[in-house]
Amino acid sequence: MGKATGFLEYERLAEANLPVQNRVKNYKEFVLHLSDDQSRQQGARCMDCGIPFCMTGCPVNNIIPDWNDLVYKQDWRAAIDVLHSTNNFPEFTGRICPAPCEAACTLNINDDAVGIKSIEHAIIDKAWENDWVTPQISSHKTGKKVAVVGSGPAGLATAQQLARVGHTVVVLEKNDRIGGLLRYGIPDFKMEKTHIDRRMTQMVAEGVEFRVNQHVGQNVTGDEILAEFDAVVLAGGAEQPRDLNVPGRNLDGVMFAMDFLTPQNKVVAGDNMPNQVLATNKNVVVIGGGDTGSDCVGTSNRHGALAITQFELMPQPPEKENKELVWPNWPLKMRTSSSHEEGASRDWSITTKEFVGEDGKLVALKGTKVEWKDGKMLEVPGTEFVIKADLVLLAMGFVSPVQKLLEAFGVEKDHRGNAKANTESYATSSAKVFAAGDIRRGQSLVVWAIREGRQAARAVDEFLMGASTLPR
Amino acid sequence: MASELSNPIAQVNIQAALENSASNQFGISDLGIANPSKPNKQGLYNPSNEHDACGVGFVAHIKGKKSHDIVQKGLQLLTNLTHRGATGYDPKLGDGAGLLMQMPDAFMRKEAANLNIQLPVAGEYAVGNVFLPQADNSRELVESLIEDIIHEEGQTLLGWRKVPVNNSNIAQAARDTEPNMRQVFIASTNKDQDAFERKLFVIRKRIEHAVAKLILKDNAAFYIPSLSSRTIVYKGMLLANEVGVYYLDLNDETVVSALALVHQRFSTNTFPAWDLAHPFRMIAHNGEINTVQGNVNWMAARHATMRSALLGEDLEKLWPLIVDGQSDSACFDNCLELLVAGGFSLPHAMMMLIPEAWSGNSLMDEERRAFYEYHAALMEPWDGPAAVAFTDGRMIGATLDRNGLRPARYLVTDDDLVMMASEMGVLNFPQEKIVKKWRLEPGKMLLIDMEQGRIIDDAEVKKALAVAKPYKQWIEKTRYFLSDMPKVGGVIEIAASMPQVDLLDIQQAFGYTQEDIKFVMLPMVQNGEEASGSMGNDAALPVLSVKPKLIYNYFKQLFAQVTNPPIDPIREELVMSLVTFIGPKPNLLGVDETEPALRLEASQPVLMLDELEQLKAIALLTQNQYKSLVLDITYAASLGKAGMATAVASIAHAAQKAVQDGFNIIILSDRNASESRLAIPALLACSATHLHLVKTGLRTSTGLVVDTGSAREVHHFALLAGYGAEAVCPWLAFETISHLSIKDSKEGAKKFVKAIGKGLYKVMSKMGISTYQSYCGAHIFEAVGLNSAFVEKYFTGTTTNIEGISLDQVAEEAVRMHTTAFGEDPVLANSLEAGGEYAFRIRGEEHMWTPDSIAKLQHATRTNQYDTYKEYAKLINDQSRRHMTLRGLFEIKSVGNAIPLDSVESAKEIVKRFATGAMSLGSISTEAHATLAIAMNRIGGKSNTGEGGEDAKRFITLSSDSSMAKVIGEDVIVKDIPLKSGDSMRSKIKQVASGRFGVTAEYLASADQIQIKMAQGAKPGEGGQLPGHKVSEYIAKLRFSVPGVGLISPPPHHDIYSIEDLAQLIHDLKNANPKASISVKLVSESGVGTVAAGVAKAKSDHIVIAGHDGGTGASPISSVKHAGTPWELGLSETQQTLVLNQLRGRVVVQVDGQIKTGRDVVVGALLGADEFGFATAPLVVEGCIMMRKCHLNTCPVGVATQDPELRKRFTGQPEHVVNYFFFVAEEVRELMASIGVAKFDDLIGRVDLLDMQAGIDHWKISGLDFSKIFHLPEMPAHVSRKNNDVQDHGLAHAMDNKLIALAQSALEQGQKVVIDLPISNTNRTVGTMLSNQVATRFGSVGLPNDSICINFTGTSGQSFAAFLAQGISFTLTGEGNDYVGKGLCGGRIVIMPPSNFRGLSHENIIVGNTVMYGATTGESYFSGVAGERFCVRNSGASAVVEGVGNHGCEYMTGGTVVVLGLTGQNFAAGMSGGVAYIYDEDGLFSKRCNMGMVSLESVEQSDMVAKNTVQHLNQPDEVTLLALINNHVKYTSSERAKALLADWNNMRLKFVKVMPNEYKRALIELAEDKVLVAA
């Protein structure tokens, strides 16, 4: 219930960040979770709406008003139970979720939204600190075996849910470590990897088996997996990056963002990466204005780049959306990430015409301004420019799952190349093969992956047992 | 005499009838004798819902001197009551009237002699008036049956006489069903007249039973109006003035009587029914017995254990004492007859049936209290608004219900005549002959014993009865008080008694949700009262929900509307009682038993855990006088749902055996529920056991107590009570409370019990029932979604109209809850189900308003995107997967091929049928309120003020562009909205609700439609409250109240206690604005159709049928969820009933309640609506996001708040609202085109185009059957199905036409006029049309004082000087009736007795009940005593009166009242403003004053008052008081006032000032503010 008049008494309070000059020196998280008292005040701002729009704004349907109220009452123990009842991994979402719930918050209509994400962050951190996150070991075994291919958020959520109702679950991961994009896509300064490790420990205790270096189509076949398991859940993500086919694409210094970010994560994890590309003392151009682009900016700054420029094809969004017409939906508006705060220049409505090289090495980028009319892009004559560039990072999103994985199981695809399955059964065209997360819906947020993982787990449980007590 | 011949035929027919009767459940009217004009139960119409209310009166000679004059006076009295009755579609067709008098011996002797019948001496023969079939063979069959029974009962048949009648002037429909009127003469074989009367009673009952079993082919009726040696009743389907014309006997000079008891009926239907006319054999009744169902049930239950020394073997012949299908008054009459035949005196019996409020009355003497207390165990009150006149031919009297909800005035002359009537003026006596004018007071009795030849007043008659037996001693000897008994040792903690069961699991097994804890229980535990909610109910109906629901949820509470008033259980608590008797009931007819039965009493029915332990150990505590037995109502869970039927049956049988074995308290307990034991739903177990015990005649031999884990909200307790539980122990609720994180769980449990008690008061009072005892077993519910065979078996007699689930699914639901509770569901491992009934939750109940539907609607209307609207409409309309409403399951069929959209009536036309709902300025912000008005005026629809007045600045139509702030005021509007030329913020619909806030002549004059809110969907039968924090200065100004002081809208309109009162208010409002149509808003429930028919007969132009789910600013959550039914049911029932009654054409029918889309509109039209109300949807368009926080004033979008900071956030625009309504109309057009209908009118009433959607496959839904909703009454083609006619309000005959003509020079030229006129009681609502002329021309400013002075002489009719405007002064020499000065707004009223009246003014009544109700300004002087409820809700007028009845100054918020005499009880209840000065002659005023909200102060000498004291009217009290008393002398020459002034210095000390605490606080705050400003 929070406090009926809390929203009139207290301001929204953002989580504090460490100063830029301190945080760019390392890859540690720099967001400080709220104190108990600050959390309490944020909780008090929640109005306990008759219709909590936040709850449907949130893809996993977090029961936000309830835990806001519990935090207001400082009943942290109950708060984590409520939070965990809809979200397997609040430590991930509490850090890296863009928080569509806050966009949907009714206070966001004409005021500042409740700091829902910061409260989530505080709850789960407190829970870990107090050892309230313990394995939930199934009291019985069903004898059914399920393979989960891919260990990103969708795969992990599926695996945890299925293990908790007694199935024997094996997670197959092509990389050397578990976590998918969580592990190798998201920089440590946004989310340290110990969070994944802790969850893995919990999941192992719950009976999940993790097998790394299992590359379907390379060292293991679909048929082998189908032979071993009663059900297979494909949760391989959407890892095929969008490319930019302009002259000079093959120059040394033009690369996909993931090829730049992943090695850095491995280095932080203690691996030796002799061929790592560094941005140190380079003029870096990031193409793509999304979250991955942001991560490239943050990582480049930590490398010690000379200058960082980020281009976005789409026009600059407005500072503020027209809430009358947008709320409670996710608004298109100007967003400045913590990485941007650390230093980068940004420009919008820019298309890249050519990468200019010398001796096979990138030295500059040619671009031009564009205009958008009725959904069509038009170059603006006379706006061509050339910018110095030693390193171009392509962060223009992902187009589809890696097709080989789908082919290995003979799974029918939709027109975008994703695994074809609906959100009721999550079943693919192949018998006992299911798909969840980005591999099914295309590139999306971690929180959507968790949702799909949970729902797919229920569908698989129903498929195996005829009925399921798992929540959707 | 052909008895021998006809006997065998009768037997054959009886046999046939018996075979047939199994399929027939509807009483006399259906059994045997078919009546073509009176429709049978069909569709949603059920004849058993018919109501009536009436005018009643009598004339009697105190000394018993018989004369023909008294008969003639009776007929004249009846004629003058005509306006209290009603006529149907045919103005000649009255509802029935009649006269009861003493047996005219000389006349009968003469008539008998003509037939060669020799009558024995008077008293040894009886004459029965009998209605017989017209066809000879049928008549002879019935006559022979009668003769046989007379013979069998050992009496002598003397012969028959045909009663001469003149039917030339009666209505055709009445003539079609006119019986053959005959009289039967019977000679007594016994000299004892009382014994003869008893025998006659037995004979009549036997005849009734025998004839009921016949099947007669012809169409006439059978009925015995009277069969007595003392009295005779002449009555029929006649207009009041027709009785003497029709019955020629009554004009014979030899027809003499010392009494004439007459009655004129106002029925809700128009079907001819000769037998329903009053008087009955002993009574004539004006009112309604709300508890009749329970009373009838209990009477049946008493059957087996009843014994009577006087009646002996004959007692058995009387059963069934009360047959089905009778009116409540007839049932009451039956019971009264039994009590009198059983040996109770008539007044004694009346005191048992209609006891005065004794438990809360501190002024009652001990003996009388003991009398009532003793008899309370014998008989539960027959409760409801009632003025009952009764007679046995030797004494005549009248009594009034405890609330005094019906008027009854009387006078006594110096030549020994007494006349009592519903109003004065019906019979005129020379003033100088009158010695006393008084009224019947609440709970009081007037008795004239003609054998003793005197009036025995209330105190004397009751004293005599109270001391006749040692009741006090008996009670002390036989009573056990549960609370006085010692606590028993042992374990009280539940946890300890069920060690192996986890609390969470057991809560889940009983269906607990998180919301049960958060919304339902916690507020009760913390605050001692039920929580409030807002914005109505948009969740799925239980039968449509995919989730398992408790069986409680399938029942809806019934509530009173129009025909009987709800009670205010808070402000009028003195009439309420929760006292319950646990255990066997004594023999009702044990009149002379000297060993009175034991009684176990509890002060309220919710038992704490230790109290239940006491009951378990009751044998020990009472030395085996009581023996209790606990019956386990759980069974092996392994048996699953299939096991439930057997389990229920075996419990019922176990109870039967236990009672037979001598146990006299049965405790049904589900405490054994566990993983292995499944609990039968407690309500099912309780009702099944109760009914089984009733059937086996054992119910009154035992008490029935329920110990259940399921009960936790008010509704649950109400249901258990309604189906027979005398007490309930909610063990799991207590266990839950003890685990809540609250400071003191013991205190919490107590508060919980208190909250349930308060809630029960509300539930009972919304049906107008005052006592738990009468509520218990009364079945005041209807079912929605239960199969009728199931209901008939386990909840016999409860209405269920759409079928639904049966025992199988009920059991399935219990099993599902049980399985999930003890299952593996991870969501439920650590927490309860979310619930989602009160607030939207993802895993909770489905709602129509979802984030998606709200967002789509807002985006669509803000951008004028029809496509987005259609996405919204699809979310609401398509319920193929999410089932929420009945209409969601309807399918709309085509008339023919689809037609082009162009050929369909334009959207511009369709939107004119739309109105916005009644949302008061107060509940919503000024900006939100005015925006709706602008939008509706732009589209030609109608907006509604709601209850709260309206700023006159809004009445103009703009001639140039402007803005809201410019028109209303920069200081009022915080978020300005631009206005265009031609815009208006005037609400076309002006609502009149029970609080009458801001209802002035000017307000009413500004209306296109005036809406009387009888009930509100979110909380039917309840009042409202605007919390103080929402009463801003602006709102206080509009409502004539004090800022910051909360405002109460009482549950009843205090001027509507019956249908004829509503007719009166309709008439008043029509006078207040003859151009406006008058609308009456009702809420859907079973029976609303008959109420609507009554409303149509009461001349309403417009009827609103609201669904149960409508929005609200604040309402107790159990009312939001559990009262009323979906509008699909109520609308359809209304349409069917109006068509059957041929009344549909003259009214416009509007439907509202969660109407959101064009499809909703089309469904509404097909079910019979002409117009459509929308409330929540337009609010959502204005920005509402269903916070459901309206009651907290924290609406974050500035819609439902008065906080200026929050109102700044308002973003609504009239354009958005306009867009919305055009979208809806467009959707309607598309639907019309698709089904081939071009004109909207052609949709109305076409239920044949509706069907139930095929292919919906769900375990609960499959049992539903909508055929009753889709029923089309078969009526001739000329009978209209939609509005196409108007009402005749009869304003052409109004006296005001004359007044207006005579006052022309004042109205036109401002010249003063003085007029002298006679007046009589048939001149109703005088001065109101004249006031409308003043208000229309001069607004609230009115005319200068005394511009129009009118001096009347005589007795005024009801509503004299209603809404009298400033500048008009009325002086009446004579007396007034009810509702004088209703809504007074500026005028002056003076009423004084004629100079030749000999009585003392302060000892005689001068005006009736509810005088000055809702007055806002003006003054009045009454030289005499006023009735009950004087100055209720006065908000600014001043009044001087010389005495008042009960409830004076109730809910008053302003003004000054001076009472120069005695007051009744409960003075100043709910009074929050203004001041009253009481001359406290006997020094007992403080005992009669309700001290809940006021303090009593002395009136200080004016020069002694300190300078800076806070003062009412800014002057010392003495100055105010003296000025008013001096005025009183000046205008009325009151002797009383003169005497007080003559000895002022002493008399001043006797005055008590009644000062509301809230008002004082506000005055102090205002004074402080002024000081601050000054500084």
Interface residues (C-beta under 8 A of the other chain):
Chain A: M1 A4 T5 F7 L8 M47 D48 C49 G50 I51 P52 F53 M55 T56 G57 N61 I63 P65 D66 D81 V82 S85 T86 A104 T106 L107 I109 N110 D111 Q136 S139 R164 V165 E324 L325 W327 P328 N329 T469 L470 P471
Chain B: Q514 K518 S534 M535 G823 E824 D825 P826 V827 N830 S831 A834 Y838 A839 F840 R841 I842 R843 H847 W849 T850 P851 D852 I854 A855 Q858 H859 R862 T863 G1183 I1185 M1186 M1187 R1188 K1189 L1192 T1194 P1196 V1197 E1205 L1206 R1209 T1211
